[in-house]
Amino acid sequence: MAIDNITSLVSTLRPDTKIYKDQCMQCFDTARHGPLFVDLSNYWGYCLQHVLDRGANPAVYLKHTLTVREKKEDEDGPPASKVTRLAIGVEGGFSGGDKYEYESDYGVVVTSSDGSMTEHVFGDPVIAAIEGTALQVISYSSASEQEQSNQWEGDVRINSKHSDTLVQLDNGIKVKPGPWRCSVPGCDKTDNLWMNLSCGTVLCGRKYYDGTGGNNHAVDYYDRTKYPLAVKLGTITPQGADVYSYDEDDMVIDTNLRNHLKHFGIDMMDCVKTDKTMNELEIAANLNLKVEYDNILEAGVALQPLSGPGYLGLVNLGNTCYMNSVLQVLVNCVGPIGARYNTVPGCNPNDLSQQLRKLIHHVGNPGHYSFVGEGKPGQELGIRPVALKSVIGRGHPEFSSSRQQDAYEFLLHFLSLVVKEERKHPQTKWSNELLFQVEERIQCNASQKVCYRTREDFALSLPIPLERAENYEAARACENRKNALEKAGEKIKPEENIKYRVKLSACLNALTEAETIEDFLSPATKTQTTASKKLGLKTFPNYLVLHMQKFTLTANWQPKKLDVLIDVPDELDMTGFRSSGLKPGEEELPSGDGENAGAPFVPDPTIVEQLMGMGFSLNACHNAAYHTQNSGVEGAMEYILGRMDDPTLNDPLVVEPPPTNSTQLTVSQDNIDMIMAMGFTEKQARRALLKCDNNLERAADWVFSHTAELDEEDEVGGGDGGGAEQVLDGSGKYRLRAFISHMGTSTACGHYVAHIRDGAGRWVLYNDEKVAVSVTPPREMAYIYFYERV
């Protein structure tokens, strides 16, 4: 193509454009592995190989080349001080940096329809028309940096008290577009520049702990003039800018910023970002701290490192060890995943299926991401699943954040997303490898009649009965002693601590043995009585997930982790826990809810008990369980908290009678549209609403907890006769395949690692990017166990 058409290959760069320039979209190469090329038509990055794979494709790329050099030690300088505090820039803290230094070089590459590639340097007249766009790409934050900046848990900025009262001098100063320079004579600073919003003077900012930054001229100016507000030049965009209030000694929001800038000839609607915000600088500092912290933890542990297919580590992106551990177990253990995602990896950063294919492909073909030893200078061990983390967490208040999370909650969230994806891509279906049916048997003690209810789950969440510990008396005495010492401000010696030791079989029995339901509303006697409830497994999945309920709340609502060891067998026989439904001689309770014949609604006693332990009334707990269809404690608690001002919350539960013929129920089209917006078909939405008497809230919970029933044919449906894939079933005999362990006092802090039994029978430790043979796998300390059918 003619070079004068180069502008037709470049898209307009808007303030909200996402630029994926940190990593190749089709693999995990960064600039450390080789040059990266950002296509200026869609602003996606590619490595050289994938640029070549695109063939004779006319395009314009920004080329980023990174030169890595080992830092030279200053032999004449003072010896490095010992790190004694986990902080940066303070006495005893880190001095920052790693042992390599990096230099970036940029150019523009044009590919033509004949497959040729020509490279141009900045200033070349050939690329003059698009040079400004290329320079903006360099200065803009990448999509991952923007997202991490938005997630960062820094202080919330407040509106400045000076926003409406700021006095601006009528001195005729008009600040022109950059480049800028500090106005103090002799100062050569051209970055980290702040414009005083009272007088328009441009001055450099504070000096950072490592000597970079500015020369403190802006703060010195405030000390002399007391002009309170300054805006950081280079951070001004149509969405706002960094504003600092020296008087309030904090980053603030200037609610009148547009007018304040206009006074000095700056139209923020025309401004583009050219410098890092203070949030981005803080994140960079904390990421450097994390690297040093990881190095400190390398305390001479002699584990044999592994590399190659199946042994690819995942880099911690900032409190993502919970995600890394879960993904490693699923990808390396659940065999069908690899078979379902065996196509060439996609590159759409917003598509979960494509990002899973990308991850799974490289786990099986790790190439230069997996190695033993130092590797090349600056080379990073493992891969960064940045886009995958983003698409999994999108829209979720916790998993989109940078905070530590509960690995079990993440597992369930991830599987719920997978189920949605499988509806769009049935050929990738694998979630049913973990899916099983739990059968609940309820017997009315007044009439002796029974009902059976079935639900689907991806995991069994097991209570830990400490009173059944083999060493209960000794552990209880030790716990009492620890509590007494803590009240006195002391701690027990580690060698004197005695942990509770409970068998896994005791936990399974605690979950499945009969329990009494108080205040049971019997549909047989029409009275309030008691009933017995017992759980069993109606089906056995190919992979059985067991979650240990190690985290509880204390009397003052503080999270607490049980100090317990679980005796876990290598071989597990679940056959004795199978439930077979209605038995000869049993009489069914009258129909109560139209979902299961003879199955009246009964509030889940586990949900009710936990909610009452939080201080809610019995009636409120019954209502919450009913209106969320026993979907779980979290949903029921949200129901209560959202209705604290509702005077009917604490009224006795009234179970709405179902229509005599559910097909006569009129389903609201608005409700159908709401559920379809969640990714379900009209037929599935209609079925859910019919099951829940057109109650949108209950139907929304039902549709996610009954995925295997969504397309079944029954009296409420009609339809195309497609039918859903049946829940898998087979032998109840299993072998331990993997487990995830948590270190720390609560799920809000600490660290997760995974142990997986590989094809050679070895236990392998997956600790973020580090993968090594485990010498003594601590299975008794695990949080989540994964068993595989034998």
ZIHU-V958835 format. One record per residue. N is the residue number from 1. RES is the residue in one letter. PHI is phi in radians with two decimals (999 if undefined). Layout:
BEGIN
n->N res->RES phi->PHI
n->N res->RES phi->PHI
END
This chain:
BEGIN
n->1 res->M phi->999
n->2 res->A phi->-1.26
n->3 res->I phi->-1.16
n->4 res->D phi->-1.30
n->5 res->N phi->-1.68
n->6 res->I phi->-1.04
n->7 res->T phi->-1.15
n->8 res->S phi->-1.23
n->9 res->L phi->-1.69
n->10 res->V phi->-2.07
n->11 res->S phi->-1.51
n->12 res->T phi->-1.14
n->13 res->L phi->-1.63
n->14 res->R phi->-1.71
n->15 res->P phi->-1.03
n->16 res->D phi->-1.72
n->17 res->T phi->-1.18
n->18 res->K phi->-1.59
n->19 res->I phi->-1.96
n->20 res->Y phi->-1.75
n->21 res->K phi->-1.96
n->22 res->D phi->-1.55
n->23 res->Q phi->-2.69
n->24 res->C phi->-1.12
n->25 res->M phi->-1.27
n->26 res->Q phi->-1.88
n->27 res->C phi->-2.53
n->28 res->F phi->-1.99
n->29 res->D phi->-1.17
n->30 res->T phi->-2.03
n->31 res->A phi->-1.14
n->32 res->R phi->-1.22
n->33 res->H phi->-1.54
n->34 res->G phi->2.82
n->35 res->P phi->-1.09
n->36 res->L phi->-1.90
n->37 res->F phi->-2.13
n->38 res->V phi->-1.71
n->39 res->D phi->-1.20
n->40 res->L phi->-1.37
n->41 res->S phi->-1.60
n->42 res->N phi->-2.23
n->43 res->Y phi->1.11
n->44 res->W phi->-1.82
n->45 res->G phi->-1.61
n->46 res->Y phi->-2.46
n->47 res->C phi->-1.39
n->48 res->L phi->-1.05
n->49 res->Q phi->-1.06
n->50 res->H phi->-1.39
n->51 res->V phi->-1.17
n->52 res->L phi->-1.14
n->53 res->D phi->-1.15
n->54 res->R phi->-1.27
n->55 res->G phi->1.29
n->56 res->A phi->-1.34
n->57 res->N phi->-2.04
n->58 res->P phi->-1.03
n->59 res->A phi->-2.80
n->60 res->V phi->-2.09
n->61 res->Y phi->-2.11
n->62 res->L phi->-1.54
n->63 res->K phi->-1.70
n->64 res->H phi->-2.03
n->65 res->T phi->-1.97
n->66 res->L phi->-1.99
n->67 res->T phi->-1.74
n->68 res->V phi->-1.93
n->69 res->R phi->-2.33
n->70 res->E phi->-1.32
n->71 res->K phi->-1.18
n->72 res->K phi->-1.51
n->73 res->E phi->-1.34
n->74 res->D phi->-1.48
n->75 res->E phi->-1.12
n->76 res->D phi->-1.56
n->77 res->G phi->-1.38
n->78 res->P phi->-1.22
n->79 res->P phi->-1.12
n->80 res->A phi->-1.11
n->81 res->S phi->-1.33
n->82 res->K phi->-1.26
n->83 res->V phi->-1.38
n->84 res->T phi->-2.13
n->85 res->R phi->-2.31
n->86 res->L phi->-1.47
n->87 res->A phi->-2.76
n->88 res->I phi->-2.04
n->89 res->G phi->1.32
n->90 res->V phi->-2.22
n->91 res->E phi->-1.04
n->92 res->G phi->1.51
n->93 res->G phi->-1.68
n->94 res->F phi->-1.38
n->95 res->S phi->-1.61
n->96 res->G phi->1.55
n->97 res->G phi->1.48
n->98 res->D phi->-2.10
n->99 res->K phi->-1.50
n->100 res->Y phi->-2.05
n->101 res->E phi->-2.14
n->102 res->Y phi->-2.22
n->103 res->E phi->-2.24
n->104 res->S phi->-1.66
n->105 res->D phi->-2.31
n->106 res->Y phi->-2.18
n->107 res->G phi->-2.70
n->108 res->V phi->-2.12
n->109 res->V phi->-2.02
n->110 res->V phi->-2.04
n->111 res->T phi->-1.84
n->112 res->S phi->-1.99
n->113 res->S phi->-1.16
n->114 res->D phi->-1.55
n->115 res->G phi->1.55
n->116 res->S phi->-1.35
n->117 res->M phi->-2.23
n->118 res->T phi->-2.16
n->119 res->E phi->-1.90
n->120 res->H phi->-2.26
n->121 res->V phi->-1.59
n->122 res->F phi->-1.14
n->123 res->G phi->1.79
n->124 res->D phi->-1.19
n->125 res->P phi->-1.01
n->126 res->V phi->-1.07
n->127 res->I phi->-1.89
n->128 res->A phi->-1.00
n->129 res->A phi->-1.21
n->130 res->I phi->-2.06
n->131 res->E phi->-1.08
n->132 res->G phi->-1.09
n->133 res->T phi->-1.13
n->134 res->A phi->-1.07
n->135 res->L phi->-1.16
n->136 res->Q phi->-1.15
n->137 res->V phi->-1.05
n->138 res->I phi->-1.10
n->139 res->S phi->-1.43
n->140 res->Y phi->-1.19
n->141 res->S phi->-1.23
n->142 res->S phi->-1.25
n->143 res->A phi->-1.03
n->144 res->S phi->-1.21
n->145 res->E phi->-1.17
n->146 res->Q phi->-1.08
n->147 res->E phi->-1.14
n->148 res->Q phi->-1.17
n->149 res->S phi->-1.11
n->150 res->N phi->-1.20
n->151 res->Q phi->-1.47
n->152 res->W phi->-1.01
n->153 res->E phi->-1.54
n->154 res->G phi->-1.44
n->155 res->D phi->-1.16
n->156 res->V phi->-1.33
n->157 res->R phi->-1.38
n->158 res->I phi->-1.85
n->159 res->N phi->-1.22
n->160 res->S phi->-1.23
n->161 res->K phi->-1.23
n->162 res->H phi->-1.64
n->163 res->S phi->-0.96
n->164 res->D phi->-1.74
n->165 res->T phi->-2.06
n->166 res->L phi->-1.08
n->167 res->V phi->-1.60
n->168 res->Q phi->-1.92
n->169 res->L phi->-1.25
n->170 res->D phi->-1.58
n->171 res->N phi->-1.83
n->172 res->G phi->1.36
n->173 res->I phi->-1.26
n->174 res->K phi->-2.17
n->175 res->V phi->-1.53
n->176 res->K phi->-1.43
n->177 res->P phi->-0.99
n->178 res->G phi->-1.02
n->179 res->P phi->-1.35
n->180 res->W phi->-2.00
n->181 res->R phi->-2.51
n->182 res->C phi->-1.00
n->183 res->S phi->-1.40
n->184 res->V phi->-1.28
n->185 res->P phi->-0.97
n->186 res->G phi->1.57
n->187 res->C phi->-1.59
n->188 res->D phi->-1.82
n->189 res->K phi->-1.22
n->190 res->T phi->-2.10
n->191 res->D phi->-2.33
n->192 res->N phi->0.88
n->193 res->L phi->-1.83
n->194 res->W phi->-2.17
n->195 res->M phi->-1.76
n->196 res->N phi->-1.21
n->197 res->L phi->-1.39
n->198 res->S phi->-1.57
n->199 res->C phi->-2.25
n->200 res->G phi->1.45
n->201 res->T phi->-1.25
n->202 res->V phi->-1.76
n->203 res->L phi->-2.44
n->204 res->C phi->-1.42
n->205 res->G phi->-1.48
n->206 res->R phi->-1.23
n->207 res->K phi->-1.41
n->208 res->Y phi->-1.38
n->209 res->Y phi->-1.06
n->210 res->D phi->-1.68
n->211 res->G phi->1.63
n->212 res->T phi->-1.51
n->213 res->G phi->1.72
n->214 res->G phi->-2.20
n->215 res->N phi->-2.06
n->216 res->N phi->1.17
n->217 res->H phi->-1.23
n->218 res->A phi->-1.20
n->219 res->V phi->-1.26
n->220 res->D phi->-1.10
n->221 res->Y phi->-1.14
n->222 res->Y phi->-1.10
n->223 res->D phi->-1.03
n->224 res->R phi->-1.50
n->225 res->T phi->-1.83
n->226 res->K phi->1.13
n->227 res->Y phi->-1.29
n->228 res->P phi->-1.43
n->229 res->L phi->-1.89
n->230 res->A phi->-2.46
n->231 res->V phi->-1.96
n->232 res->K phi->-1.43
n->233 res->L phi->-1.16
n->234 res->G phi->1.68
n->235 res->T phi->-1.83
n->236 res->I phi->-1.34
n->237 res->T phi->-2.39
n->238 res->P phi->-1.04
n->239 res->Q phi->-1.51
n->240 res->G phi->2.50
n->241 res->A phi->-2.92
n->242 res->D phi->-1.38
n->243 res->V phi->-2.17
n->244 res->Y phi->-2.02
n->245 res->S phi->-1.88
n->246 res->Y phi->-1.20
n->247 res->D phi->-1.17
n->248 res->E phi->-1.58
n->249 res->D phi->0.95
n->250 res->D phi->-2.92
n->251 res->M phi->-1.21
n->252 res->V phi->-2.40
n->253 res->I phi->-1.87
n->254 res->D phi->-1.63
n->255 res->T phi->-1.21
n->256 res->N phi->-2.05
n->257 res->L phi->-1.06
n->258 res->R phi->-1.03
n->259 res->N phi->-1.23
n->260 res->H phi->-1.11
n->261 res->L phi->-1.26
n->262 res->K phi->-1.06
n->263 res->H phi->-1.00
n->264 res->F phi->-1.90
n->265 res->G phi->1.40
n->266 res->I phi->-1.89
n->267 res->D phi->-1.76
n->268 res->M phi->-1.10
n->269 res->M phi->-1.22
n->270 res->D phi->-1.79
n->271 res->C phi->-1.51
n->272 res->V phi->-2.18
n->273 res->K phi->-1.34
n->274 res->T phi->-2.27
n->275 res->D phi->-2.43
n->276 res->K phi->-1.29
n->277 res->T phi->-1.34
n->278 res->M phi->-1.14
n->279 res->N phi->-1.06
n->280 res->E phi->-1.15
n->281 res->L phi->-1.15
n->282 res->E phi->-1.17
n->283 res->I phi->-1.10
n->284 res->A phi->-1.03
n->285 res->A phi->-1.12
n->286 res->N phi->-1.24
n->287 res->L phi->-1.17
n->288 res->N phi->-1.09
n->289 res->L phi->-1.08
n->290 res->K phi->-1.09
n->291 res->V phi->-1.06
n->292 res->E phi->-1.12
n->293 res->Y phi->-1.10
n->294 res->D phi->-1.10
n->295 res->N phi->-1.14
n->296 res->I phi->-1.08
n->297 res->L phi->-1.25
n->298 res->E phi->-1.35
n->299 res->A phi->-1.62
n->300 res->G phi->1.20
n->301 res->V phi->-1.32
n->302 res->A phi->-1.56
n->303 res->L phi->-1.88
n->304 res->Q phi->-1.30
n->305 res->P phi->-1.22
n->306 res->L phi->-2.14
n->307 res->S phi->-2.56
n->308 res->G phi->1.93
n->309 res->P phi->-0.96
n->310 res->G phi->1.53
n->311 res->Y phi->-2.10
n->312 res->L phi->-1.62
n->313 res->G phi->-1.41
n->314 res->L phi->-2.02
n->315 res->V phi->-1.21
n->316 res->N phi->-1.26
n->317 res->L phi->-1.52
n->318 res->G phi->1.99
n->319 res->N phi->1.03
n->320 res->T phi->-1.99
n->321 res->C phi->-1.10
n->322 res->Y phi->-1.10
n->323 res->M phi->-1.21
n->324 res->N phi->-1.02
n->325 res->S phi->-1.14
n->326 res->V phi->-1.12
n->327 res->L phi->-1.11
n->328 res->Q phi->-1.07
n->329 res->V phi->-1.14
n->330 res->L phi->-1.12
n->331 res->V phi->-1.21
n->332 res->N phi->-1.59
n->333 res->C phi->-1.91
n->334 res->V phi->-1.41
n->335 res->G phi->-0.87
n->336 res->P phi->-1.06
n->337 res->I phi->-1.06
n->338 res->G phi->-1.08
n->339 res->A phi->-1.19
n->340 res->R phi->-1.36
n->341 res->Y phi->-2.04
n->342 res->N phi->-1.67
n->343 res->T phi->-1.51
n->344 res->V phi->-1.09
n->345 res->P phi->-1.00
n->346 res->G phi->-1.50
n->347 res->C phi->-2.37
n->348 res->N phi->-1.27
n->349 res->P phi->-1.23
n->350 res->N phi->-1.83
n->351 res->D phi->-1.96
n->352 res->L phi->-1.10
n->353 res->S phi->-1.06
n->354 res->Q phi->-1.17
n->355 res->Q phi->-1.22
n->356 res->L phi->-1.19
n->357 res->R phi->-1.04
n->358 res->K phi->-1.07
n->359 res->L phi->-1.13
n->360 res->I phi->-1.15
n->361 res->H phi->-1.02
n->362 res->H phi->-1.43
n->363 res->V phi->-1.12
n->364 res->G phi->-1.41
n->365 res->N phi->-2.35
n->366 res->P phi->-1.25
n->367 res->G phi->0.94
n->368 res->H phi->-1.40
n->369 res->Y phi->-1.44
n->370 res->S phi->-2.12
n->371 res->F phi->-2.72
n->372 res->V phi->-1.95
n->373 res->G phi->1.81
n->374 res->E phi->-1.33
n->375 res->G phi->1.32
n->376 res->K phi->-1.26
n->377 res->P phi->-0.95
n->378 res->G phi->1.39
n->379 res->Q phi->-1.25
n->380 res->E phi->-1.72
n->381 res->L phi->-1.38
n->382 res->G phi->1.52
n->383 res->I phi->-2.17
n->384 res->R phi->-1.91
n->385 res->P phi->-1.40
n->386 res->V phi->-1.14
n->387 res->A phi->-1.15
n->388 res->L phi->-1.13
n->389 res->K phi->-1.09
n->390 res->S phi->-1.14
n->391 res->V phi->-1.27
n->392 res->I phi->-1.22
n->393 res->G phi->-1.54
n->394 res->R phi->-1.02
n->395 res->G phi->1.48
n->396 res->H phi->-1.75
n->397 res->P phi->-1.11
n->398 res->E phi->-1.73
n->399 res->F phi->-1.30
n->400 res->S phi->-1.57
n->401 res->S phi->-1.60
n->402 res->S phi->-1.74
n->403 res->R phi->-1.45
n->404 res->Q phi->-1.18
n->405 res->Q phi->-2.30
n->406 res->D phi->-1.44
n->407 res->A phi->-1.10
n->408 res->Y phi->-1.19
n->409 res->E phi->-1.11
n->410 res->F phi->-1.14
n->411 res->L phi->-0.99
n->412 res->L phi->-1.16
n->413 res->H phi->-1.10
n->414 res->F phi->-1.08
n->415 res->L phi->-1.14
n->416 res->S phi->-1.13
n->417 res->L phi->-1.20
n->418 res->V phi->-1.09
n->419 res->V phi->-1.04
n->420 res->K phi->-1.10
n->421 res->E phi->-1.13
n->422 res->E phi->-1.18
n->423 res->R phi->-1.19
n->424 res->K phi->-1.47
n->425 res->H phi->-2.28
n->426 res->P phi->-1.00
n->427 res->Q phi->-1.18
n->428 res->T phi->-1.67
n->429 res->K phi->-1.06
n->430 res->W phi->-2.54
n->431 res->S phi->-1.08
n->432 res->N phi->-1.22
n->433 res->E phi->-1.11
n->434 res->L phi->-1.86
n->435 res->L phi->-1.43
n->436 res->F phi->-2.55
n->437 res->Q phi->-1.89
n->438 res->V phi->-1.80
n->439 res->E phi->-1.89
n->440 res->E phi->-1.94
n->441 res->R phi->-1.83
n->442 res->I phi->-2.10
n->443 res->Q phi->-2.09
n->444 res->C phi->-1.24
n->445 res->N phi->-1.28
n->446 res->A phi->-1.45
n->447 res->S phi->-1.81
n->448 res->Q phi->1.15
n->449 res->K phi->-1.43
n->450 res->V phi->-2.23
n->451 res->C phi->-2.50
n->452 res->Y phi->-2.15
n->453 res->R phi->-2.13
n->454 res->T phi->-2.15
n->455 res->R phi->-2.43
n->456 res->E phi->-1.80
n->457 res->D phi->-2.49
n->458 res->F phi->-1.77
n->459 res->A phi->-2.75
n->460 res->L phi->-1.69
n->461 res->S phi->-1.66
n->462 res->L phi->-1.78
n->463 res->P phi->-1.21
n->464 res->I phi->-2.00
n->465 res->P phi->-1.36
n->466 res->L phi->-1.04
n->467 res->E phi->-1.17
n->468 res->R phi->-1.76
n->469 res->A phi->-1.11
n->470 res->E phi->-1.11
n->471 res->N phi->-2.00
n->472 res->Y phi->-0.96
n->473 res->E phi->-1.08
n->474 res->A phi->-1.16
n->475 res->A phi->-1.18
n->476 res->R phi->-1.14
n->477 res->A phi->-1.10
n->478 res->C phi->-1.16
n->479 res->E phi->-1.11
n->480 res->N phi->-1.08
n->481 res->R phi->-1.17
n->482 res->K phi->-1.08
n->483 res->N phi->-1.09
n->484 res->A phi->-1.16
n->485 res->L phi->-1.14
n->486 res->E phi->-1.13
n->487 res->K phi->-1.12
n->488 res->A phi->-1.56
n->489 res->G phi->1.41
n->490 res->E phi->-2.07
n->491 res->K phi->-2.26
n->492 res->I phi->-1.30
n->493 res->K phi->-1.24
n->494 res->P phi->-0.94
n->495 res->E phi->-1.25
n->496 res->E phi->-1.71
n->497 res->N phi->-1.32
n->498 res->I phi->-2.05
n->499 res->K phi->-1.53
n->500 res->Y phi->-1.08
n->501 res->R phi->-2.15
n->502 res->V phi->-2.10
n->503 res->K phi->-1.32
n->504 res->L phi->-1.06
n->505 res->S phi->-1.07
n->506 res->A phi->-1.17
n->507 res->C phi->-1.20
n->508 res->L phi->-1.12
n->509 res->N phi->-1.14
n->510 res->A phi->-1.10
n->511 res->L phi->-1.36
n->512 res->T phi->-1.77
n->513 res->E phi->-1.32
n->514 res->A phi->-1.12
n->515 res->E phi->-2.40
n->516 res->T phi->-1.65
n->517 res->I phi->-1.79
n->518 res->E phi->-1.46
n->519 res->D phi->0.96
n->520 res->F phi->-1.37
n->521 res->L phi->-1.55
n->522 res->S phi->-1.37
n->523 res->P phi->-1.30
n->524 res->A phi->-1.48
n->525 res->T phi->-1.74
n->526 res->K phi->1.05
n->527 res->T phi->-2.27
n->528 res->Q phi->-1.57
n->529 res->T phi->-2.49
n->530 res->T phi->-2.05
n->531 res->A phi->-2.57
n->532 res->S phi->-1.93
n->533 res->K phi->-2.24
n->534 res->K phi->-2.48
n->535 res->L phi->-1.80
n->536 res->G phi->-2.65
n->537 res->L phi->-1.73
n->538 res->K phi->-1.39
n->539 res->T phi->-2.36
n->540 res->F phi->-2.04
n->541 res->P phi->-1.37
n->542 res->N phi->-1.19
n->543 res->Y phi->-2.24
n->544 res->L phi->-1.78
n->545 res->V phi->-1.80
n->546 res->L phi->-2.06
n->547 res->H phi->-1.86
n->548 res->M phi->-1.62
n->549 res->Q phi->-1.38
n->550 res->K phi->-1.49
n->551 res->F phi->-1.86
n->552 res->T phi->-2.28
n->553 res->L phi->-1.93
n->554 res->T phi->-1.35
n->555 res->A phi->-1.06
n->556 res->N phi->-1.74
n->557 res->W phi->1.17
n->558 res->Q phi->-1.60
n->559 res->P phi->-1.16
n->560 res->K phi->-2.42
n->561 res->K phi->-1.81
n->562 res->L phi->-1.16
n->563 res->D phi->-1.56
n->564 res->V phi->-2.48
n->565 res->L phi->-1.99
n->566 res->I phi->-1.92
n->567 res->D phi->-1.35
n->568 res->V phi->-1.93
n->569 res->P phi->-1.35
n->570 res->D phi->-1.26
n->571 res->E phi->-1.90
n->572 res->L phi->-2.25
n->573 res->D phi->-1.90
n->574 res->M phi->-1.70
n->575 res->T phi->-0.95
n->576 res->G phi->-1.18
n->577 res->F phi->-1.77
n->578 res->R phi->-1.30
n->579 res->S phi->-1.92
n->580 res->S phi->-2.01
n->581 res->G phi->1.40
n->582 res->L phi->-1.02
n->583 res->K phi->-1.80
n->584 res->P phi->-0.98
n->585 res->G phi->1.61
n->586 res->E phi->-1.44
n->587 res->E phi->-1.95
n->588 res->E phi->-1.33
n->589 res->L phi->-1.18
n->590 res->P phi->-1.03
n->591 res->S phi->-1.04
n->592 res->G phi->-2.15
n->593 res->D phi->-2.52
n->594 res->G phi->1.31
n->595 res->E phi->-1.56
n->596 res->N phi->-2.21
n->597 res->A phi->-1.01
n->598 res->G phi->1.25
n->599 res->A phi->-2.19
n->600 res->P phi->-1.23
n->601 res->F phi->-1.24
n->602 res->V phi->-2.28
n->603 res->P phi->-0.99
n->604 res->D phi->-1.08
n->605 res->P phi->-1.08
n->606 res->T phi->-1.14
n->607 res->I phi->-1.13
n->608 res->V phi->-1.06
n->609 res->E phi->-1.10
n->610 res->Q phi->-1.18
n->611 res->L phi->-1.19
n->612 res->M phi->-1.13
n->613 res->G phi->-1.15
n->614 res->M phi->-1.57
n->615 res->G phi->1.81
n->616 res->F phi->-1.47
n->617 res->S phi->-1.30
n->618 res->L phi->-1.04
n->619 res->N phi->-1.10
n->620 res->A phi->-1.09
n->621 res->C phi->-1.18
n->622 res->H phi->-1.08
n->623 res->N phi->-1.10
n->624 res->A phi->-1.14
n->625 res->A phi->-1.10
n->626 res->Y phi->-1.18
n->627 res->H phi->-1.32
n->628 res->T phi->-1.89
n->629 res->Q phi->0.94
n->630 res->N phi->0.95
n->631 res->S phi->-1.31
n->632 res->G phi->2.56
n->633 res->V phi->-1.14
n->634 res->E phi->-1.08
n->635 res->G phi->-1.14
n->636 res->A phi->-1.17
n->637 res->M phi->-1.16
n->638 res->E phi->-1.11
n->639 res->Y phi->-1.07
n->640 res->I phi->-1.16
n->641 res->L phi->-1.10
n->642 res->G phi->-1.42
n->643 res->R phi->-2.32
n->644 res->M phi->-1.10
n->645 res->D phi->-1.64
n->646 res->D phi->-1.44
n->647 res->P phi->-1.15
n->648 res->T phi->-1.58
n->649 res->L phi->-1.03
n->650 res->N phi->-1.71
n->651 res->D phi->-1.30
n->652 res->P phi->-1.01
n->653 res->L phi->-1.13
n->654 res->V phi->-2.07
n->655 res->V phi->-1.49
n->656 res->E phi->-1.19
n->657 res->P phi->-1.18
n->658 res->P phi->-1.29
n->659 res->P phi->-1.12
n->660 res->T phi->-1.09
n->661 res->N phi->-2.34
n->662 res->S phi->-1.12
n->663 res->T phi->-1.28
n->664 res->Q phi->-1.45
n->665 res->L phi->-1.24
n->666 res->T phi->-1.51
n->667 res->V phi->-1.72
n->668 res->S phi->-1.21
n->669 res->Q phi->-1.14
n->670 res->D phi->-1.08
n->671 res->N phi->-1.16
n->672 res->I phi->-1.06
n->673 res->D phi->-1.09
n->674 res->M phi->-1.10
n->675 res->I phi->-1.30
n->676 res->M phi->-1.09
n->677 res->A phi->-1.16
n->678 res->M phi->-1.51
n->679 res->G phi->1.88
n->680 res->F phi->-1.78
n->681 res->T phi->-1.40
n->682 res->E phi->-1.10
n->683 res->K phi->-1.09
n->684 res->Q phi->-1.16
n->685 res->A phi->-1.11
n->686 res->R phi->-1.11
n->687 res->R phi->-1.08
n->688 res->A phi->-1.08
n->689 res->L phi->-1.19
n->690 res->L phi->-1.13
n->691 res->K phi->-1.13
n->692 res->C phi->-2.00
n->693 res->D phi->0.97
n->694 res->N phi->1.16
n->695 res->N phi->-1.50
n->696 res->L phi->-1.06
n->697 res->E phi->-1.10
n->698 res->R phi->-1.18
n->699 res->A phi->-1.14
n->700 res->A phi->-1.11
n->701 res->D phi->-1.22
n->702 res->W phi->-1.09
n->703 res->V phi->-1.15
n->704 res->F phi->-1.50
n->705 res->S phi->-1.71
n->706 res->H phi->-2.30
n->707 res->T phi->-1.08
n->708 res->A phi->-1.30
n->709 res->E phi->-1.79
n->710 res->L phi->-1.07
n->711 res->D phi->-1.96
n->712 res->E phi->-1.21
n->713 res->E phi->-1.65
n->714 res->D phi->-2.70
n->715 res->E phi->-1.15
n->716 res->V phi->-1.64
n->717 res->G phi->-1.78
n->718 res->G phi->1.33
n->719 res->G phi->2.08
n->720 res->D phi->-1.66
n->721 res->G phi->1.25
n->722 res->G phi->-1.14
n->723 res->G phi->1.35
n->724 res->A phi->-1.59
n->725 res->E phi->-1.12
n->726 res->Q phi->-1.21
n->727 res->V phi->-1.16
n->728 res->L phi->-1.18
n->729 res->D phi->-2.60
n->730 res->G phi->3.12
n->731 res->S phi->-1.09
n->732 res->G phi->-1.65
n->733 res->K phi->-1.76
n->734 res->Y phi->-2.34
n->735 res->R phi->-2.26
n->736 res->L phi->-1.12
n->737 res->R phi->-1.95
n->738 res->A phi->-2.83
n->739 res->F phi->-2.71
n->740 res->I phi->-2.00
n->741 res->S phi->-1.99
n->742 res->H phi->-2.12
n->743 res->M phi->-1.99
n->744 res->G phi->2.48
n->745 res->T phi->-1.56
n->746 res->S phi->-2.74
n->747 res->T phi->-1.21
n->748 res->A phi->-1.44
n->749 res->C phi->-2.62
n->750 res->G phi->1.69
n->751 res->H phi->-2.63
n->752 res->Y phi->-1.98
n->753 res->V phi->-2.39
n->754 res->A phi->-2.12
n->755 res->H phi->-2.07
n->756 res->I phi->-2.30
n->757 res->R phi->-1.44
n->758 res->D phi->-1.53
n->759 res->G phi->-1.12
n->760 res->A phi->-1.54
n->761 res->G phi->1.50
n->762 res->R phi->-1.48
n->763 res->W phi->-1.52
n->764 res->V phi->-2.07
n->765 res->L phi->-1.60
n->766 res->Y phi->-1.96
n->767 res->N phi->-2.02
n->768 res->D phi->0.96
n->769 res->E phi->-1.37
n->770 res->K phi->-1.61
n->771 res->V phi->-2.25
n->772 res->A phi->-2.67
n->773 res->V phi->-1.18
n->774 res->S phi->-1.51
n->775 res->V phi->-1.47
n->776 res->T phi->-2.29
n->777 res->P phi->-1.05
n->778 res->P phi->-1.47
n->779 res->R phi->-1.11
n->780 res->E phi->-1.27
n->781 res->M phi->-1.83
n->782 res->A phi->-1.29
n->783 res->Y phi->-1.85
n->784 res->I phi->-2.34
n->785 res->Y phi->-1.96
n->786 res->F phi->-2.15
n->787 res->Y phi->-1.84
n->788 res->E phi->-1.99
n->789 res->R phi->-1.11
n->790 res->V phi->-1.84
END
